[in-house]
C-alpha cells in the first residue's frame, strides 16, 4: 500500500510500515515544513493514504471539504507510544481494503472509520 507520512507522524510508524513492505514517503525526508494543504494535495496526486498526528487534517477534510485519498489520524498518548508500530501494522493489514477514501482515527483501544465527505 502507498502512504504519505506528514511531518507530525512518529517515524516509528514510517519504519514499521516500510518493514512490512509498504511504500511510505515521509515529508520529513522529502519536503520539510510543507503546509498542510499542500501535503494533503500531494497525497491525493500520488494516491497515498496520509499518516498524521495533526488534528488540522480533520479540519481540512471535514470542515474544508478538502479531497483526500484517505487519512489515518494517530492519537496516542506518550505512555502508549511503545505499542504504536505494532498497532499501525496490524491496523493496515486488517483494514487495507477500507483505508482508501476513509478518515481513520487510531487510538490505543479504539479505531474509528469514517468516510471522507469530499470523496
N, CA, C and O atoms as a GROMACS GRO file, in nm:
protein
  476
    1UNK      N    1   0.084  -0.116   0.000
    1UNK     CA    2   0.000   0.000   0.000
    1UNK      C    3   0.090   0.124   0.000
    1UNK      O    4   0.205   0.118   0.041
    2UNK      N    5   0.035   0.236  -0.046
    2UNK     CA    6   0.111   0.360  -0.057
    2UNK      C    7   0.065   0.461   0.048
    2UNK      O    8  -0.054   0.488   0.062
    3UNK      N    9   0.163   0.516   0.122
    3UNK     CA   10   0.135   0.610   0.230
    3UNK      C   11   0.222   0.735   0.213
    3UNK      O   12   0.329   0.731   0.154
    4UNK      N   13   0.171   0.846   0.269
    4UNK     CA   14   0.247   0.969   0.282
    4UNK      C   15   0.243   1.006   0.429
    4UNK      O   16   0.135   1.028   0.484
    5UNK      N   17   0.358   1.012   0.493
    5UNK     CA   18   0.366   1.043   0.635
    5UNK      C   19   0.393   1.193   0.653
    5UNK      O   20   0.497   1.244   0.610
    6UNK      N   21   0.299   1.261   0.716
    6UNK     CA   22   0.315   1.402   0.749
    6UNK      C   23   0.432   1.416   0.846
    6UNK      O   24   0.471   1.320   0.912
    7UNK      N   25   0.487   1.538   0.855
    7UNK     CA   26   0.598   1.562   0.946
    7UNK      C   27   0.564   1.530   1.091
    7UNK      O   28   0.653   1.496   1.169
    8UNK      N   29   0.437   1.541   1.128
    8UNK     CA   30   0.397   1.515   1.266
    8UNK      C   31   0.394   1.366   1.299
    8UNK      O   32   0.387   1.328   1.416
    9UNK      N   33   0.400   1.283   1.198
    9UNK     CA   34   0.389   1.138   1.218
    9UNK      C   35   0.517   1.082   1.281
    9UNK      O   36   0.627   1.106   1.234
   10UNK      N   37   0.499   1.008   1.388
   10UNK     CA   38   0.610   0.941   1.456
   10UNK      C   39   0.686   0.855   1.354
   10UNK      O   40   0.625   0.775   1.284
   11UNK      N   41   0.818   0.872   1.346
   11UNK     CA   42   0.895   0.798   1.247
   11UNK      C   43   0.894   0.647   1.271
   11UNK      O   44   0.925   0.570   1.181
   12UNK      N   45   0.860   0.605   1.392
   12UNK     CA   46   0.846   0.461   1.418
   12UNK      C   47   0.735   0.402   1.331
   12UNK      O   48   0.742   0.285   1.293
   13UNK      N   49   0.633   0.482   1.300
   13UNK     CA   50   0.524   0.438   1.211
   13UNK      C   51   0.578   0.417   1.070
   13UNK      O   52   0.548   0.317   1.005
   14UNK      N   53   0.658   0.512   1.023
   14UNK     CA   54   0.718   0.503   0.890
   14UNK      C   55   0.803   0.376   0.880
   14UNK      O   56   0.790   0.300   0.784
   15UNK      N   57   0.889   0.355   0.978
   15UNK     CA   58   0.977   0.235   0.978
   15UNK      C   59   0.895   0.107   0.982
   15UNK      O   60   0.925   0.012   0.911
   16UNK      N   61   0.792   0.103   1.067
   16UNK     CA   62   0.711  -0.018   1.081
   16UNK      C   63   0.641  -0.053   0.950
   16UNK      O   64   0.638  -0.170   0.911
   17UNK      N   65   0.587   0.046   0.882
   17UNK     CA   66   0.518   0.019   0.756
   17UNK      C   67   0.616  -0.015   0.644
   17UNK      O   68   0.587  -0.101   0.561
   18UNK      N   69   0.730   0.050   0.641
   18UNK     CA   70   0.832   0.015   0.542
   18UNK      C   71   0.881  -0.128   0.565
   18UNK      O   72   0.897  -0.204   0.470
   19UNK      N   73   0.904  -0.164   0.691
   19UNK     CA   74   0.949  -0.300   0.724
   19UNK      C   75   0.845  -0.404   0.682
   19UNK      O   76   0.880  -0.518   0.652
   20UNK      N   77   0.718  -0.365   0.680
   20UNK     CA   78   0.611  -0.457   0.641
   20UNK      C   79   0.590  -0.459   0.489
   20UNK      O   80   0.500  -0.526   0.439
   21UNK      N   81   0.675  -0.384   0.415
   21UNK     CA   82   0.670  -0.388   0.269
   21UNK      C   83   0.588  -0.279   0.203
   21UNK      O   84   0.566  -0.283   0.082
   22UNK      N   85   0.541  -0.182   0.280
   22UNK     CA   86   0.461  -0.074   0.223
   22UNK      C   87   0.551   0.038   0.172
   22UNK      O   88   0.663   0.056   0.220
   23UNK      N   89   0.501   0.111   0.075
   23UNK     CA   90   0.572   0.225   0.017
   23UNK      C   91   0.531   0.349   0.098
   23UNK      O   92   0.417   0.393   0.091
   24UNK      N   93   0.626   0.404   0.174
   24UNK     CA   94   0.596   0.520   0.260
   24UNK      C   95   0.691   0.634   0.225
   24UNK      O   96   0.813   0.621   0.239
   25UNK      N   97   0.633   0.745   0.180
   25UNK     CA   98   0.709   0.868   0.159
   25UNK      C   99   0.690   0.952   0.284
   25UNK      O  100   0.578   0.975   0.328
   26UNK      N  101   0.801   1.000   0.340
   26UNK     CA  102   0.796   1.081   0.462
   26UNK      C  103   0.828   1.227   0.428
   26UNK      O  104   0.935   1.257   0.375
   27UNK      N  105   0.735   1.316   0.458
   27UNK     CA  106   0.754   1.458   0.433
   27UNK      C  107   0.881   1.508   0.502
   27UNK      O  108   0.951   1.594   0.448
   28UNK      N  109   0.912   1.456   0.620
   28UNK     CA  110   1.033   1.497   0.692
   28UNK      C  111   1.159   1.470   0.610
   28UNK      O  112   1.259   1.540   0.626
   29UNK      N  113   1.155   1.371   0.523
   29UNK     CA  114   1.271   1.337   0.440
   29UNK      C  115   1.271   1.410   0.306
   29UNK      O  116   1.377   1.437   0.250
   30UNK      N  117   1.152   1.442   0.253
   30UNK     CA  118   1.144   1.495   0.116
   30UNK      C  119   1.112   1.643   0.106
   30UNK      O  120   1.162   1.710   0.016
   31UNK      N  121   1.030   1.695   0.197
   31UNK     CA  122   0.986   1.836   0.186
   31UNK      C  123   0.950   1.892   0.323
   31UNK      O  124   0.834   1.926   0.346
   32UNK      N  125   1.046   1.901   0.415
   32UNK     CA  126   1.015   1.952   0.549
   32UNK      C  127   0.946   2.089   0.543
   32UNK      O  128   0.975   2.171   0.456
   33UNK      N  129   0.856   2.109   0.637
   33UNK     CA  130   0.783   2.234   0.654
   33UNK      C  131   0.679   2.261   0.545
   33UNK      O  132   0.635   2.375   0.530
   34UNK      N  133   0.641   2.159   0.470
   34UNK     CA  134   0.535   2.176   0.370
   34UNK      C  135   0.404   2.207   0.443
   34UNK      O  136   0.376   2.145   0.546
   35UNK      N  137   0.326   2.299   0.393
   35UNK     CA  138   0.199   2.335   0.457
   35UNK      C  139   0.097   2.223   0.438
   35UNK      O  140   0.101   2.149   0.340
   36UNK      N  141   0.005   2.213   0.535
   36UNK     CA  142  -0.091   2.102   0.539
   36UNK      C  143  -0.170   2.085   0.410
   36UNK      O  144  -0.189   1.973   0.363
   37UNK      N  145  -0.218   2.195   0.352
   37UNK     CA  146  -0.299   2.184   0.231
   37UNK      C  147  -0.216   2.126   0.115
   37UNK      O  148  -0.270   2.054   0.031
   38UNK      N  149  -0.087   2.157   0.111
   38UNK     CA  150  -0.001   2.101   0.007
   38UNK      C  151   0.029   1.954   0.035
   38UNK      O  152   0.041   1.874  -0.058
   39UNK      N  153   0.040   1.918   0.163
   39UNK     CA  154   0.064   1.778   0.200
   39UNK      C  155  -0.053   1.691   0.155
   39UNK      O  156  -0.033   1.587   0.093
   40UNK      N  157  -0.174   1.734   0.187
   40UNK     CA  158  -0.291   1.652   0.151
   40UNK      C  159  -0.310   1.649  -0.001
   40UNK      O  160  -0.354   1.547  -0.056
   41UNK      N  161  -0.278   1.759  -0.069
   41UNK     CA  162  -0.287   1.761  -0.216
   41UNK      C  163  -0.186   1.664  -0.277
   41UNK      O  164  -0.216   1.597  -0.375
   42UNK      N  165  -0.065   1.658  -0.220
   42UNK     CA  166   0.036   1.564  -0.267
   42UNK      C  167  -0.011   1.420  -0.248
   42UNK      O  168   0.006   1.337  -0.337
   43UNK      N  169  -0.069   1.391  -0.134
   43UNK     CA  170  -0.122   1.256  -0.109
   43UNK      C  171  -0.227   1.219  -0.213
   43UNK      O  172  -0.229   1.106  -0.262
   44UNK      N  173  -0.313   1.313  -0.248
   44UNK     CA  174  -0.416   1.287  -0.349
   44UNK      C  175  -0.351   1.264  -0.485
   44UNK      O  176  -0.385   1.168  -0.554
   45UNK      N  177  -0.258   1.352  -0.524
   45UNK     CA  178  -0.191   1.338  -0.655
   45UNK      C  179  -0.121   1.204  -0.668
   45UNK      O  180  -0.123   1.143  -0.775
   46UNK      N  181  -0.059   1.158  -0.558
   46UNK     CA  182   0.016   1.032  -0.563
   46UNK      C  183  -0.066   0.912  -0.517
   46UNK      O  184  -0.014   0.801  -0.505
   47UNK      N  185  -0.195   0.935  -0.489
   47UNK     CA  186  -0.288   0.830  -0.446
   47UNK      C  187  -0.234   0.755  -0.323
   47UNK      O  188  -0.229   0.632  -0.321
   48UNK      N  189  -0.193   0.832  -0.222
   48UNK     CA  190  -0.137   0.778  -0.099
   48UNK      C  191  -0.230   0.808   0.018
   48UNK      O  192  -0.294   0.914   0.021
   49UNK      N  193  -0.239   0.717   0.111
   49UNK     CA  194  -0.312   0.740   0.236
   49UNK      C  195  -0.220   0.822   0.326
   49UNK      O  196  -0.104   0.788   0.346
   50UNK      N  197  -0.274   0.930   0.381
   50UNK     CA  198  -0.197   1.020   0.465
   50UNK      C  199  -0.191   0.968   0.608
   50UNK      O  200  -0.294   0.932   0.666
   51UNK      N  201  -0.072   0.965   0.664
   51UNK     CA  202  -0.049   0.930   0.804
   51UNK      C  203  -0.014   1.057   0.879
   51UNK      O  204   0.078   1.128   0.839
   52UNK      N  205  -0.086   1.089   0.986
   52UNK     CA  206  -0.061   1.214   1.056
   52UNK      C  207  -0.099   1.203   1.202
   52UNK      O  208  -0.177   1.116   1.242
   53UNK      N  209  -0.044   1.294   1.281
   53UNK     CA  210  -0.085   1.311   1.420
   53UNK      C  211  -0.140   1.452   1.440
   53UNK      O  212  -0.162   1.495   1.554
   54UNK      N  213  -0.161   1.522   1.331
   54UNK     CA  214  -0.204   1.662   1.331
   54UNK      C  215  -0.355   1.670   1.308
   54UNK      O  216  -0.405   1.637   1.201
   55UNK      N  217  -0.428   1.714   1.411
   55UNK     CA  218  -0.575   1.724   1.401
   55UNK      C  219  -0.620   1.825   1.297
   55UNK      O  220  -0.737   1.823   1.257
   56UNK      N  221  -0.532   1.912   1.251
   56UNK     CA  222  -0.569   2.010   1.148
   56UNK      C  223  -0.616   1.941   1.019
   56UNK      O  224  -0.693   2.000   0.943
   57UNK      N  225  -0.570   1.820   0.995
   57UNK     CA  226  -0.615   1.749   0.875
   57UNK      C  227  -0.763   1.711   0.885
   57UNK      O  228  -0.831   1.702   0.783
   58UNK      N  229  -0.813   1.690   1.004
   58UNK     CA  230  -0.956   1.668   1.023
   58UNK      C  231  -1.034   1.792   0.983
   58UNK      O  232  -1.139   1.783   0.920
   59UNK      N  233  -0.981   1.909   1.019
   59UNK     CA  234  -1.044   2.036   0.978
   59UNK      C  235  -1.045   2.049   0.827
   59UNK      O  236  -1.146   2.087   0.768
   60UNK      N  237  -0.932   2.018   0.763
   60UNK     CA  238  -0.925   2.029   0.617
   60UNK      C  239  -1.025   1.936   0.549
   60UNK      O  240  -1.093   1.977   0.454
   61UNK      N  241  -1.035   1.814   0.596
   61UNK     CA  242  -1.120   1.715   0.532
   61UNK      C  243  -1.268   1.737   0.563
   61UNK      O  244  -1.351   1.733   0.472
   62UNK      N  245  -1.301   1.761   0.688
   62UNK     CA  246  -1.442   1.772   0.726
   62UNK      C  247  -1.498   1.913   0.714
   62UNK      O  248  -1.604   1.931   0.655
   63UNK      N  249  -1.430   2.011   0.769
   63UNK     CA  250  -1.482   2.148   0.763
   63UNK      C  251  -1.450   2.212   0.627
   63UNK      O  252  -1.532   2.284   0.571
   64UNK      N  253  -1.331   2.184   0.576
   64UNK     CA  254  -1.291   2.242   0.449
   64UNK      C  255  -1.330   2.162   0.327
   64UNK      O  256  -1.311   2.207   0.214
   65UNK      N  257  -1.385   2.042   0.348
   65UNK     CA  258  -1.424   1.952   0.239
   65UNK      C  259  -1.312   1.932   0.138
   65UNK      O  260  -1.336   1.924   0.017
   66UNK      N  261  -1.190   1.924   0.189
   66UNK     CA  262  -1.074   1.902   0.103
   66UNK      C  263  -1.070   1.756   0.062
   66UNK      O  264  -1.082   1.668   0.147
   67UNK      N  265  -1.054   1.727  -0.066
   67UNK     CA  266  -1.045   1.587  -0.108
   67UNK      C  267  -0.923   1.518  -0.045
   67UNK      O  268  -0.821   1.582  -0.019
   68UNK      N  269  -0.936   1.390  -0.023
   68UNK     CA  270  -0.822   1.311   0.024
   68UNK      C  271  -0.835   1.170  -0.030
   68UNK      O  272  -0.944   1.125  -0.065
   69UNK      N  273  -0.723   1.101  -0.034
   69UNK     CA  274  -0.725   0.961  -0.077
   69UNK      C  275  -0.731   0.868   0.044
   69UNK      O  276  -0.718   0.747   0.031
   70UNK      N  277  -0.750   0.928   0.161
   70UNK     CA  278  -0.758   0.854   0.287
   70UNK      C  279  -0.663   0.916   0.388
   70UNK      O  280  -0.555   0.963   0.352
   71UNK      N  281  -0.704   0.915   0.514
   71UNK     CA  282  -0.624   0.972   0.622
   71UNK      C  283  -0.629   0.877   0.741
   71UNK      O  284  -0.735   0.825   0.775
   72UNK      N  285  -0.514   0.855   0.803
   72UNK     CA  286  -0.508   0.787   0.932
   72UNK      C  287  -0.455   0.889   1.031
   72UNK      O  288  -0.338   0.928   1.027
   73UNK      N  289  -0.543   0.932   1.121
   73UNK     CA  290  -0.506   1.027   1.226
   73UNK      C  291  -0.470   0.947   1.351
   73UNK      O  292  -0.554   0.878   1.408
   74UNK      N  293  -0.347   0.957   1.392
   74UNK     CA  294  -0.294   0.881   1.505
   74UNK      C  295  -0.305   0.967   1.631
   74UNK      O  296  -0.251   1.077   1.636
   75UNK      N  297  -0.374   0.915   1.732
   75UNK     CA  298  -0.395   0.986   1.859
   75UNK      C  299  -0.348   0.896   1.972
   75UNK      O  300  -0.428   0.824   2.032
   76UNK      N  301  -0.219   0.898   2.000
   76UNK     CA  302  -0.160   0.811   2.102
   76UNK      C  303  -0.094   0.895   2.210
   76UNK      O  304  -0.010   0.980   2.178
   77UNK      N  305  -0.129   0.874   2.336
   77UNK     CA  306  -0.060   0.944   2.444
   77UNK      C  307   0.081   0.890   2.460
   77UNK      O  308   0.113   0.780   2.415
   78UNK      N  309   0.164   0.967   2.525
   78UNK     CA  310   0.304   0.930   2.541
   78UNK      C  311   0.322   0.793   2.608
   78UNK      O  312   0.412   0.717   2.571
   79UNK      N  313   0.238   0.761   2.704
   79UNK     CA  314   0.254   0.634   2.777
   79UNK      C  315   0.214   0.511   2.696
   79UNK      O  316   0.232   0.399   2.742
   80UNK      N  317   0.159   0.530   2.575
   80UNK     CA  318   0.121   0.417   2.491
   80UNK      C  319   0.201   0.413   2.360
   80UNK      O  320   0.173   0.329   2.274
   81UNK      N  321   0.299   0.500   2.345
   81UNK     CA  322   0.375   0.509   2.219
   81UNK      C  323   0.446   0.378   2.184
   81UNK      O  324   0.463   0.347   2.066
   82UNK      N  325   0.486   0.303   2.283
   82UNK     CA  326   0.557   0.178   2.259
   82UNK      C  327   0.474   0.082   2.173
   82UNK      O  328   0.531   0.002   2.099
   83UNK      N  329   0.340   0.089   2.181
   83UNK     CA  330   0.252  -0.003   2.109
   83UNK      C  331   0.220   0.044   1.967
   83UNK      O  332   0.165  -0.033   1.887
   84UNK      N  333   0.253   0.167   1.935
   84UNK     CA  334   0.213   0.225   1.807
   84UNK      C  335   0.263   0.150   1.683
   84UNK      O  336   0.182   0.123   1.595
   85UNK      N  337   0.391   0.116   1.672
   85UNK     CA  338   0.436   0.048   1.549
   85UNK      C  339   0.361  -0.083   1.521
   85UNK      O  340   0.321  -0.109   1.408
   86UNK      N  341   0.342  -0.163   1.623
   86UNK     CA  342   0.269  -0.288   1.604
   86UNK      C  343   0.124  -0.267   1.570
   86UNK      O  344   0.069  -0.337   1.484
   87UNK      N  345   0.062  -0.172   1.635
   87UNK     CA  346  -0.080  -0.146   1.609
   87UNK      C  347  -0.102  -0.088   1.470
   87UNK      O  348  -0.202  -0.121   1.405
   88UNK      N  349  -0.012  -0.003   1.422
   88UNK     CA  350  -0.030   0.052   1.288
   88UNK      C  351  -0.016  -0.058   1.184
   88UNK      O  352  -0.094  -0.062   1.088
   89UNK      N  353   0.081  -0.148   1.200
   89UNK     CA  354   0.095  -0.261   1.106
   89UNK      C  355  -0.030  -0.347   1.108
   89UNK      O  356  -0.081  -0.385   1.003
   90UNK      N  357  -0.078  -0.379   1.227
   90UNK     CA  358  -0.196  -0.463   1.242
   90UNK      C  359  -0.319  -0.396   1.180
   90UNK      O  360  -0.398  -0.461   1.112
   91UNK      N  361  -0.335  -0.267   1.204
   91UNK     CA  362  -0.450  -0.193   1.152
   91UNK      C  363  -0.448  -0.189   1.000
   91UNK      O  364  -0.551  -0.211   0.936
   92UNK      N  365  -0.332  -0.161   0.943
   92UNK     CA  366  -0.322  -0.156   0.797
   92UNK      C  367  -0.350  -0.293   0.736
   92UNK      O  368  -0.421  -0.302   0.636
   93UNK      N  369  -0.297  -0.397   0.794
   93UNK     CA  370  -0.322  -0.532   0.743
   93UNK      C  371  -0.471  -0.566   0.750
   93UNK      O  372  -0.527  -0.621   0.656
   94UNK      N  373  -0.532  -0.534   0.861
   94UNK     CA  374  -0.673  -0.568   0.885
   94UNK      C  375  -0.769  -0.484   0.800
   94UNK      O  376  -0.870  -0.536   0.752
   95UNK      N  377  -0.738  -0.356   0.781
   95UNK     CA  378  -0.831  -0.264   0.715
   95UNK      C  379  -0.785  -0.217   0.578
   95UNK      O  380  -0.841  -0.123   0.522
   96UNK      N  381  -0.685  -0.281   0.523
   96UNK     CA  382  -0.624  -0.232   0.399
   96UNK      C  383  -0.726  -0.199   0.290
   96UNK      O  384  -0.713  -0.095   0.225
   97UNK      N  385  -0.824  -0.283   0.270
   97UNK     CA  386  -0.923  -0.258   0.164
   97UNK      C  387  -1.021  -0.146   0.198
   97UNK      O  388  -1.097  -0.103   0.111
   98UNK      N  389  -1.022  -0.098   0.322
   98UNK     CA  390  -1.114   0.008   0.364
   98UNK      C  391  -1.046   0.143   0.385
   98UNK      O  392  -1.115   0.242   0.412
   99UNK      N  393  -0.915   0.150   0.374
   99UNK     CA  394  -0.844   0.273   0.407
   99UNK      C  395  -0.858   0.382   0.302
   99UNK      O  396  -0.870   0.500   0.336
  100UNK      N  397  -0.858   0.344   0.175
  100UNK     CA  398  -0.869   0.445   0.069
  100UNK      C  399  -1.003   0.517   0.080
  100UNK      O  400  -1.109   0.454   0.084
  101UNK      N  401  -0.996   0.649   0.084
  101UNK     CA  402  -1.116   0.730   0.089
  101UNK      C  403  -1.178   0.740   0.227
  101UNK      O  404  -1.284   0.802   0.242
  102UNK      N  405  -1.116   0.682   0.327
  102UNK     CA  406  -1.170   0.687   0.463
  102UNK      C  407  -1.090   0.783   0.550
  102UNK      O  408  -0.976   0.820   0.518
  103UNK      N  409  -1.151   0.823   0.659
  103UNK     CA  410  -1.080   0.901   0.761
  103UNK      C  411  -1.080   0.814   0.886
  103UNK      O  412  -1.184   0.792   0.948
  104UNK      N  413  -0.963   0.764   0.922
  104UNK     CA  414  -0.949   0.670   1.033
  104UNK      C  415  -0.882   0.743   1.150
  104UNK      O  416  -0.780   0.810   1.133
  105UNK      N  417  -0.942   0.728   1.267
  105UNK     CA  418  -0.880   0.780   1.389
  105UNK      C  419  -0.834   0.658   1.468
  105UNK      O  420  -0.914   0.572   1.505
  106UNK      N  421  -0.703   0.652   1.492
  106UNK     CA  422  -0.643   0.538   1.559
  106UNK      C  423  -0.597   0.578   1.698
  106UNK      O  424  -0.511   0.664   1.715
  107UNK      N  425  -0.658   0.514   1.798
  107UNK     CA  426  -0.622   0.536   1.939
  107UNK      C  427  -0.581   0.401   1.997
  107UNK      O  428  -0.607   0.298   1.935
  108UNK      N  429  -0.517   0.400   2.113
  108UNK     CA  430  -0.470   0.273   2.169
  108UNK      C  431  -0.576   0.163   2.177
  108UNK      O  432  -0.546   0.047   2.148
  109UNK      N  433  -0.697   0.195   2.215
  109UNK     CA  434  -0.801   0.092   2.229
  109UNK      C  435  -0.922   0.119   2.143
  109UNK      O  436  -1.031   0.071   2.173
  110UNK      N  437  -0.904   0.196   2.036
  110UNK     CA  438  -1.019   0.233   1.955
  110UNK      C  439  -0.976   0.269   1.813
  110UNK      O  440  -0.876   0.338   1.791
  111UNK      N  441  -1.053   0.221   1.717
  111UNK     CA  442  -1.034   0.260   1.578
  111UNK      C  443  -1.170   0.306   1.526
  111UNK      O  444  -1.267   0.231   1.526
  112UNK      N  445  -1.175   0.433   1.482
  112UNK     CA  446  -1.298   0.486   1.422
  112UNK      C  447  -1.273   0.507   1.274
  112UNK      O  448  -1.171   0.562   1.234
  113UNK      N  449  -1.367   0.461   1.193
  113UNK     CA  450  -1.355   0.475   1.048
  113UNK      C  451  -1.473   0.555   0.997
  113UNK      O  452  -1.588   0.515   1.014
  114UNK      N  453  -1.443   0.668   0.933
  114UNK     CA  454  -1.547   0.750   0.873
  114UNK      C  455  -1.516   0.770   0.726
  114UNK      O  456  -1.401   0.754   0.684
  115UNK      N  457  -1.615   0.805   0.649
  115UNK     CA  458  -1.595   0.834   0.508
  115UNK      C  459  -1.552   0.978   0.490
  115UNK      O  460  -1.594   1.066   0.566
  116UNK      N  461  -1.469   1.003   0.393
  116UNK     CA  462  -1.428   1.138   0.359
  116UNK      C  463  -1.546   1.207   0.291
  116UNK      O  464  -1.590   1.160   0.186
  117UNK      N  465  -1.599   1.316   0.346
  117UNK     CA  466  -1.717   1.380   0.288
  117UNK      C  467  -1.694   1.438   0.149
  117UNK      O  468  -1.789   1.456   0.074
  118UNK      N  469  -1.569   1.467   0.114
  118UNK     CA  470  -1.538   1.523  -0.018
  118UNK      C  471  -1.509   1.414  -0.120
  118UNK      O  472  -1.484   1.443  -0.237
  119UNK      N  473  -1.512   1.288  -0.075
  119UNK     CA  474  -1.486   1.177  -0.167
  119UNK      C  475  -1.345   1.161  -0.188
  119UNK      O  476  -1.303   1.072  -0.262
   0.00000   0.00000   0.00000
